[in-house]
Amino acid sequence: MNGPTRRRDAGDRVFVVGVGMTPFAGFRDDATVRDMVVEAARSALIDAGAGAAAVDMGVAAYESDHFNRQMSLGHVLHEAVGLVGKPAVRVEGGGATGALAIRTAVMALGSGAARSVLVFGGEANGRSVDRSTASEILAMSADFEWETPVFGTFAAPYALMITEHMRRYGTTPEQFAAVAVKNRRMALDNPYAHKGMSITVDDVLASRPLSDPYRLLDASLLSDGAAAVLLATGDWAERHASTFGDRPPVAVLGTGSATDHPRLSDRPDDMFPHFAAKRRAAEQAYRSAGLDDPADEIDVAEVYDSFSGAELQAYEDLGLCPVGKGGPAAAEGRFDLGGQTPVNTSGGLLGRGSAVGATGIAQAVEIVAQLRGEAAGPRAVPDARIGITDTHAGVGALSVVNVFGRAA
């Protein structure tokens, strides 16, 4: 734990100079997605002590025109946050959309195309449409021609993966139910969370069945919300971000992305209960960040817990524990506060909620707060120096891992 942050030359580093987000909620009847994105972007600029006029570029992150009820939303949001006249990119990658937007901004900064990039994302996928329509829209994120007709919703393929994990490694419903308990408890201490809850493993197991072995309380929340981060070179930050020297600087140390077959039937048998793309993305990100022993060097993580068992599987595929040992690790509290590596201190998708386009960005907001020492209350991780975010699309068909580190 608390391993050293690997440094690049200051001129090569990408810094997170401002963060902001809205509360995630089941339904924001007082705000459109545009309103929420403006709120989050303004908060990020204020946090940085910077003005939109000085920003070189914007990256918009959202998944669905249907939930947000606006075609070509990217440049509409670009105008709304004050970036008219600047280059604009819209990014979409399912559940990985927000993290992919951050990765896109890092690449733009690394190439010299920009010195500062405002990344903003949002989604109105709480109750903007009825539940049956929402389920149909989300199912379109799978291979709509070959897989959606078989599974219907995402609960079934996730259930197949965790069932095979149980068969091979002895994982139990009680073990992944412990993840649901942990994350919803952590969300109680996050003022931006959709729904924190004080529940027990028995409560999870007694909740309504979804797709065996998953129950209702094993599944993540759909939320309305937005988040934003301002990324910049050190030179730009020193010139344009008045708060840059006031807090421990946080840099993006590494980023990785990889893909897998969208259809479970096409994946090799030995990897069926695992997220192969997540392993590859993590390996890339760790290599670029200079991390040799992630289980020891990573102090805090925000992990994609679309279902409770998906977090347990991610422990293994991110290298936080040995393969097949995620279940016992979850039951022992190894990834709870005070454990080896606290995971989802925000409450995760299970507690903080999931506004899809904002999710990967909101994860980064939480990690930056932890690394700056600004996370309040019981969920704070003392002296955290390295943190990661992990997201994926579909059932792990696209994965993105980003590594952040306190640079001083």
NORNOR-V257784 format. One record per helix or strand of 2 or more residues. SS is the DSSP state (hx for helix, st for strand). FROM is the first residue (numbers start at 1). TO is the last residue. If there is no record, write none. Layout:
BEGIN
ss=SS from=FROM to=TO
ss=SS from=FROM to=TO
END
This chain:
BEGIN
ss=hx from=10 to=12
ss=st from=14 to=21
ss=hx from=33 to=48
ss=hx from=52 to=54
ss=st from=57 to=61
ss=hx from=65 to=68
ss=hx from=73 to=80
ss=st from=87 to=91
ss=hx from=94 to=111
ss=st from=116 to=124
ss=hx from=131 to=139
ss=hx from=148 to=151
ss=hx from=154 to=169
ss=hx from=173 to=187
ss=hx from=201 to=206
ss=st from=209 to=211
ss=st from=214 to=215
ss=hx from=216 to=218
ss=st from=224 to=233
ss=hx from=234 to=240
ss=hx from=244 to=246
ss=st from=250 to=259
ss=hx from=264 to=266
ss=hx from=269 to=271
ss=hx from=276 to=289
ss=hx from=294 to=297
ss=st from=300 to=302
ss=hx from=308 to=317
ss=hx from=326 to=332
ss=st from=342 to=343
ss=hx from=348 to=351
ss=hx from=356 to=372
ss=hx from=377 to=379
ss=st from=386 to=393
ss=st from=398 to=406
END
